[in-house]
Amino acid sequence: MFYDHDTFFLITLISSNFLDVLDILDYLDGDRGRQCLGNLACMEKVMSESSQGATGARSKLSPRDRGGNFFAVDRDVWERLWEVEVTNRLNFITAYLVISAGTGSDHQLSKWSTKACERHVGIGKPRAKVAIDELIEHGFAAHTEQSSKAYPQYKLQEIPTDSDPIFLPVGMVTGLAAEASLLRRVREVGDPMLLRMLVDLYGLVQIDSTYGVPISALSLVAPDDFPARKVFEIGVHAIWALRLGDGLVSRGDWMMPHHAKDWSIFWHRLRTLEDIGAIWYEPWVFESGDQDAEPMFPISVLTSRSTKADSDVSRLTDVIQSASEALAEDRYYLLEMYSEDVLVPLSRHRSMPGIRGVARLRIEADTPGRRWSYRERMRRLETYESGYRALAREAAIGQYNHPLNTGVAD
């Protein structure tokens, strides 16, 4: 979709000021987002200069003006942060993230300094000052003209408009309610590479209905002894038994920084992120067991690594169970044989489905892309719940000739 200049100007203005009511939810992520990120920054400058010219009262851009509940980190900058010589790597990168969390929608200006480091992540002001001084020394940050010793203000490197930044939630730095922040918990572990893993996982999150890490990179899988099994067929329906295990599979370049003599440190760090509540796994039914399979819907399956499903997913799971029972008719022994599995009716023409635990971040960056994903998730839940309710009603009267309706309405 293309817009003329005036329309795009209006969209940029709306997205900068009213992120909570965006209908163009996918606009700030992906390829379009790289362009819009730059336009938002330019827009801030135009509006600031306009305000200054009209009133003479505004001499600088306030760093928190029109910002959302997320901030962006350029991937090239993220890599360079790990390459320069510093006194304390964990403090150095933690301080950078704290300053970044204090930026507005331009992702550059921030007044968060040593006080914010001490308050949010527990780095004392003397150590935080050392880290910030090194950020300035290596060119990752600079004092603005308005900065003073009592009221410091920093300008971070500009994020190129053609880049693909990592979006991080401000709540990762500040914490939620009375909880210690994730960044504080990571710092308490004392392993800088744990922080690297966490931010890299945020960088892997994909904009689809799962809003999680691609299953090709990390996921829970079915036990080797219990792949998807077809229980029975009736009419145009096939009922599949799916079981999710506690085993993890992981692939990709993102793992390489965590490989030493073996992969034990990688799995230890991953488990630590689970222990501190940074990541969790949500069971999803997929169209197949392939690494690039399309997600269908989330489902309630308890494992030692998954968590209790929300009410919408639990309700869909109950409806699916009812549909399975209706299709089984008086063959309850079949259901009892697979009591440790979740039974999923699908149209008979479909290939063998798969089940995976999608790795998700507990605190998510509230970008427009996330809101689009949430909307898509809810549409899928509603569509499949409606389809399975209709299937159960027809099965109750002996009709088995209508395939499950899986069309997601626009």
C-alpha positions, -999 to 999 in steps of 0.1 A, spaced: 0 0 0 14 34 -9 4 69 4 9 104 -10 30 128 10 1 145 29 -14 111 39 19 97 50 25 129 70 -8 125 88 -2 88 95 33 96 109 18 123 131 -9 100 144 15 71 150 38 94 169 11 108 192 -15 81 195 3 47 194 -25 32 215 -51 37 189 -32 28 157 -51 8 131 -20 6 109 -5 -18 134 21 -33 112 35 0 100 63 4 125 79 -30 122 96 -48 94 106 -30 62 81 -3 65 92 3 101 127 11 91 114 39 69 88 51 95 114 50 123 134 77 105 103 96 96 92 97 132 125 111 142 123 137 115 87 145 126 99 151 162 124 176 148 99 194 127 74 197 155 100 208 179 113 236 156 77 246 148 69 249 185 101 268 192 93 293 164 58 298 174 63 304 212 100 309 217 96 288 248 109 255 236 146 253 229 152 215 229 134 183 223 123 166 255 136 130 254 104 114 265 82 134 241 57 111 224 76 79 232 59 45 235 65 18 261 94 4 240 128 15 228 150 4 199 186 -8 197 204 -9 164 218 -43 157 252 -30 145 255 -10 177 245 -41 197 274 -60 182 299 -33 187 290 -30 224 305 -65 228 337 -57 210 352 -26 227 375 -28 257 357 -19 289 361 -22 327 330 -41 333 311 -55 304 278 -62 322 277 -27 338 287 -12 304 259 -28 284 233 -25 312 240 12 314 235 16 277 201 -2 279 190 20 308 199 52 289 181 38 258 150 31 278 148 67 287 146 79 251 114 90 233 102 81 199 134 94 183 153 67 202 182 91 207 177 117 235 177 105 271 179 121 306 183 87 323 217 85 339 234 72 370 204 77 391 182 55 368 209 29 368 209 27 406 171 28 408 162 3 382 190 -22 380 210 -18 412 243 -4 398 257 21 423 262 57 409 301 54 410 301 22 389 273 36 367 294 67 360 324 46 350 301 27 325 286 58 311 319 75 307 331 45 287 300 47 265 309 83 258 346 74 252 337 47 227 312 70 208 280 52 218 266 83 236 274 120 239 264 148 261 240 173 245 245 210 246 218 212 273 235 186 295 250 196 328 266 178 358 234 181 378 211 174 349 228 152 324 213 145 290 227 122 264 223 117 227 227 81 214 238 72 179 211 76 154 195 44 142 197 43 104 164 43 86 173 12 66 183 -9 97 163 -36 114 165 -26 151 158 -48 181 127 -35 199 128 -39 237 102 -31 264 108 -3 288 94 -26 315 124 -48 310 144 -20 326 119 -5 350 102 -37 362 65 -43 365 46 -32 396 66 -41 427 88 -67 409 125 -63 404 132 -56 367 145 -84 344 176 -63 337 183 -62 375 178 -100 377 201 -106 348 227 -83 364 224 -102 397 234 -135 379 267 -118 370 269 -133 335 271 -107 308 264 -133 281 230 -140 298 221 -104 289 233 -110 254 211 -141 251 181 -122 264 184 -93 240 192 -116 211 159 -135 218 140 -102 216 157 -96 183 144 -130 170 107 -123 178 86 -125 146 55 -106 138 29 -133 134 0 -147 155 25 -164 179 46 -133 185 74 -155 196 108 -168 187 106 -188 154 103 -225 161 133 -231 138 155 -212 164 141 -224 197 110 -244 208 97 -272 229 91 -304 209 71 -336 211 89 -366 227 106 -389 202 84 -418 213 52 -398 208 50 -380 175 16 -370 161 -6 -401 158 -39 -405 139 -64 -419 163 -94 -425 139 -112 -411 109 -149 -404 105 -165 -387 75 -142 -359 64 -125 -356 98 -94 -371 113 -86 -370 150 -50 -366 159 -32 -373 193 -6 -347 201 18 -347 230 42 -319 240 74 -328 259 99 -309 280 127 -312 255 141 -282 237 156 -279 202 176 -249 191 193 -239 159 209 -209 143 237 -184 144 223 -168 176 236 -198 196 272 -194 185 283 -168 212 274 -193 238 294 -222 225 326 -230 244 339 -266 246 304 -278 244 268 -265 245 263 -270 282 267 -232 290 241 -224 263 215 -246 279 224 -234 314 218 -198 303 186 -207 287 174 -224 318 184 -194 339 163 -171 317 134 -194 325 142 -194 362 142 -156 364 109 -154 345 123 -138 313 110 -165 288 82 -191 288 68 -216 263 33 -215 248 20 -247 232 8 -242 196 -7 -266 170 11 -262 137 1 -274 102 30 -298 102 61 -308 121 84 -289 97 106 -260 110 88 -235 88 53 -249 95 24 -224 97 9 -218 132 -27 -227 136 -38 -220 172 -25 -221 208 -37 -249 230 -37 -257 267 -11 -283 274 8 -284 308 44 -294 309 71 -285 334 82 -257 310 48 -244 299 25 -222 320 -12 -222 326 -31 -210 295 -51 -179 295 -89 -181 296 -94 -178 258 -70 -206 251 -85 -228 278 -119 -223 264 -108 -232 229 -91 -263 243 -124 -273 260 -143 -268 228 -118 -290 209 -121 -317 235 -159 -316 232 -156 -319 194 -134 -349 198 -158 -366 222 -187 -359 198 -168 -375 169 -158 -405 190 -195 -412 196 -196 -443 219 -160 -452 213 -148 -437 246 -121 -463 249 -102 -444 222 -102 -413 242 -90 -432 273 -62 -447 253 -48 -412 246 -56 -396 280 -21 -381 282 -24 -365 248 -45 -337 235 -69 -348 208 -73 -324 179 -99 -330 151 -88 -317 117 -100 -321 81 -89 -355 68 -72 -340 38 -47 -322 60 -11 -334 64 1 -347 98 0 -317 123 27 -309 148 28 -294 182 55 -270 195 61 -249 226 67 -214 211 94 -195 231 79 -161 242 93 -132 262 74 -126 294 76 -88 290 69 -78 254 78 -47 236 45 -29 231 51 -20 194 23 -17 168 36 -50 154 28 -67 187 -7 -53 187 -12 -65 152 0 -100 163 -24 -99 193 -53 -90 170 -43 -118 147 -41 -142 176 -76 -133 188 -90 -137 153 -76 -172 151 -89 -181 185 -124 -169 176 -124 -186 142 -113 -220 155 -136 -219 185 -165 -211 161 -154 -239 137 -151 -265 164 -184 -256 180 -201 -260 146 -183 -294 141 -195 -306 175 -231 -296 168 -231 -314 135 -214 -345 150 -240 -347 177 -267 -352 150 -246 -376 129 -233 -352 102 -196 -357 94 -194 -343 58 -185 -307 65 -147 -299 69 -136 -278 98 -139 -241 88 -105 -226 94 -109 -195 73 -98 -164 92 -120 -135 83 -105 -101 75 
